[in-house]
Amino acid sequence: MRDVSSGETFDTAARIGLDGVNRIAAVGDMTDSVVRVVEPFNHPRVAIADFMVASKLLQYGMQRLSRMKWISPSPIIVIQPDMELVGGLSELETRALLELGASAGARKTYVHYGNRLSDQDVVALMKQG
């Protein structure tokens, strides 16, 4: 994840470790308290394997990038799937990614599949919408 306005990044493996009662015990690197590991974007056919865990991971990343820890505004996010999908994203996957952004607390979500966008491209995309 990258905040294009500040340049800050949050980079971790897209996996969450859950404890015995399905609470988040670890993000990225696993600890001894982890009972089950979920990789919410690791599926051979679709962009999202576990919607709820993907939402929690996105929320966690947005919180880590938040400049104000007590009050943080709902961000505008651009989701760029970094995977090879035969035929690109289906309408269903695009909608799921849009809803993923909303469920994680984004004010507005854009989905871009294809060439990687630069920070300037992301800013231009947000100004268009």
Residue pairs with C-beta under 8 A, 6 or more apart in sequence:
1 9
1 10
1 11
1 61
1 62
1 64
1 65
2 8
2 9
2 10
2 119
3 9
3 65
4 119
4 122
4 123
6 65
6 67
7 119
8 65
9 65
10 61
10 64
10 65
12 27
12 28
12 29
12 61
13 28
13 29
14 39
14 40
14 41
14 42
14 57
15 27
15 28
15 30
15 37
15 38
15 39
15 40
15 42
16 24
16 26
16 27
16 37
16 38
16 40
16 53
16 56
16 57
17 24
17 25
17 26
17 27
17 30
17 31
17 33
17 34
17 35
17 36
17 37
17 38
18 24
18 25
18 34
18 35
18 36
18 37
18 38
19 25
19 33
19 34
19 35
20 35
22 36
24 56
24 60
25 31
25 33
25 34
25 35
26 33
26 34
27 57
27 60
30 37
38 50
38 53
39 49
40 48
40 49
40 50
40 51
40 53
40 54
40 57
41 47
41 48
41 49
41 54
41 83
42 49
43 49
46 93
47 81
47 83
47 85
47 89
47 93
47 96
47 97
48 54
48 93
48 96
48 97
48 100
51 96
51 99
51 100
51 103
54 100
55 100
55 103
55 104
56 104
58 77
58 100
58 101
58 104
59 104
59 105
62 72
62 75
62 77
62 104
62 105
62 106
63 72
66 72
73 107
74 105
74 106
74 107
75 105
75 106
75 107
76 106
76 107
76 108
76 109
76 110
76 126
77 101
77 104
77 106
77 108
77 109
77 110
78 109
78 110
78 111
78 112
78 117
78 122
78 125
78 126
79 97
79 100
79 101
79 109
79 110
79 111
79 112
80 111
80 112
80 113
80 116
80 117
81 89
81 97
81 111
81 113
82 116
85 93
85 113
88 113
88 114
89 97
89 111
89 113
94 111
94 113
97 109
97 111
98 109
98 111
100 109
101 108
101 109
102 109
108 126
108 129
110 125
110 126
110 129
112 125
117 125
